[in-house]
Amino acid sequence: MTPEYYADLYKRYATYARNYPGAPLKKIASGANAGDYRWTEVLMKNVPRNQMWG
């Protein structure tokens, strides 16, 4: 799976999974395999901060 594809899927999930009163969700993205810094860079550029908790 490419980081671009994963970021797209994550954004879809984050849009669907909403916070509800009294039950905020903590949306956590998957990290890179070993030292793949490109994965992290692409993910952080493509997913808005308000859609990712960790």
Residue, then its C-alpha position, 0 to 999 in steps of 0.5 A: m500500500t502506498p502512503e498516498y493511498y493510505a492517506d486517502l483511506y484514512k481521510r475517508y475514515a476520519t470523515y465518517a467516524r465523527n465525534y459525538p457529545g460526551a464521546p470524542l474519538k481519538k483517530i490514530a493513523s498507522g505508522a511507517n514500516a521501520g525507517d520509512y520517513r517518506w511514509t510519515e512525510v506523505l501522511m502528515k502532508n495529506v491528512p489535515r491535523n484536525q482529522m488525526w489525533g496520533 
